[in-house]
Amino acid sequence: MKTINKIFFVLLSAFLASPVFAANQSTTLGNVDSEPPKIFDGIDTLLDSIVVILFPVAGLACVVFIIIGGYTWIASAGDPAKVQQAQGTLTWAIIGLVFVLIAGLIVNTVTGFIN
């Protein structure tokens, strides 16, 4: 079981790693006339910032719980309590994934109307 936990941790950390994008210093520091970036331009920018960060994380969490539920079902060895727990995990993970997709669709539609 410890080996599976290590493999799961390595795979999870590989999915959560993100690249770093550095700014070109000659264009940002050399241009004195440019305005600093605004933190809050409007509600559409705020919603877009939330969507870009929150929905991929939520989708990844749903997929991870689907994998955990499937593994629990396979490892249950016919124990009815563990099978029921695995079914519950899979059911709620799929409901969560559908909820995330619908919420993303609603937010994209609202920001489309705002723009």
C-alpha positions in Angstrom: 0.0 0.0 0.0 2.9 2.4 0.7 4.1 1.9 -2.9 0.7 2.8 -4.2 0.7 5.9 -2.1 4.2 6.9 -3.4 3.1 6.4 -7.0 -0.1 8.3 -6.4 1.9 11.2 -4.8 4.3 11.3 -7.7 1.5 11.3 -10.3 -0.4 14.0 -8.4 2.6 16.2 -8.0 3.3 15.8 -11.8 -0.2 17.0 -12.6 0.0 19.9 -10.2 3.3 21.2 -11.5 2.9 24.3 -13.6 5.4 26.1 -15.8 6.7 29.6 -14.8 6.4 32.3 -17.4 8.9 35.1 -17.0 8.3 38.6 -18.4 10.7 40.2 -20.8 12.5 42.8 -18.7 13.4 45.0 -21.6 9.7 45.7 -22.4 8.3 46.0 -18.9 11.1 47.9 -17.2 12.3 50.0 -20.1 8.9 51.5 -20.9 8.2 54.1 -18.3 5.0 55.5 -20.1 3.0 52.3 -19.7 0.5 52.0 -16.9 0.9 49.3 -14.2 -1.5 46.4 -14.7 -4.8 46.8 -13.1 -5.9 44.3 -10.5 -9.6 44.8 -11.0 -10.8 45.9 -14.4 -14.4 44.7 -14.0 -16.5 41.8 -13.0 -15.8 39.9 -16.2 -12.0 40.0 -15.6 -12.6 38.9 -12.0 -14.8 36.0 -13.1 -12.3 35.0 -15.8 -9.5 35.0 -13.2 -11.5 32.7 -10.9 -12.4 30.4 -13.7 -8.9 30.1 -15.0 -7.6 29.0 -11.5 -10.6 27.2 -9.8 -12.2 25.1 -12.5 -9.1 23.1 -13.6 -8.3 22.4 -10.0 -11.9 21.2 -9.3 -11.9 19.1 -12.5 -8.6 17.5 -11.5 -9.9 16.8 -8.0 -13.0 15.1 -9.5 -10.8 12.9 -11.8 -8.6 12.0 -8.8 -11.7 10.9 -6.8 -13.0 8.8 -9.7 -9.6 7.0 -9.8 -9.7 6.6 -6.0 -13.2 5.2 -6.1 -12.3 2.8 -8.9 -9.3 1.6 -7.1 -11.3 1.2 -3.9 -13.9 -0.9 -5.8 -11.2 -3.1 -7.3 -9.5 -3.5 -3.9 -12.7 -4.3 -2.0 -12.4 -8.0 -2.7 -16.2 -8.4 -2.6 -16.7 -6.8 0.8 -20.2 -5.1 0.5 -19.2 -2.2 2.8 -16.2 -1.3 0.8 -18.1 -1.7 -2.5 -20.8 0.6 -1.2 -18.1 3.1 -0.1 -16.5 2.9 -3.6 -19.9 3.4 -5.3 -20.6 6.4 -3.1 -17.2 7.9 -4.0 -17.7 7.4 -7.7 -21.2 8.7 -7.6 -20.3 11.9 -5.8 -17.1 12.4 -7.9 -19.2 12.2 -11.1 -21.9 14.5 -9.7 -19.1 16.9 -8.8 -17.6 16.7 -12.3 -21.0 17.5 -13.8 -21.5 20.4 -11.4 -18.0 21.8 -12.3 -18.8 21.6 -16.0 -22.2 23.2 -15.7 -20.8 25.9 -13.5 -18.1 26.6 -16.0 -20.7 26.8 -18.8 -22.9 29.2 -16.7 -19.9 31.5 -15.9 -18.8 31.6 -19.5 -22.3 32.4 -20.6 -22.6 35.2 -18.1 -19.3 36.7 -19.0 -20.3 36.5 -22.7 -23.4 38.5 -22.0 -21.4 41.0 -19.9 -18.9 41.7 -22.6 
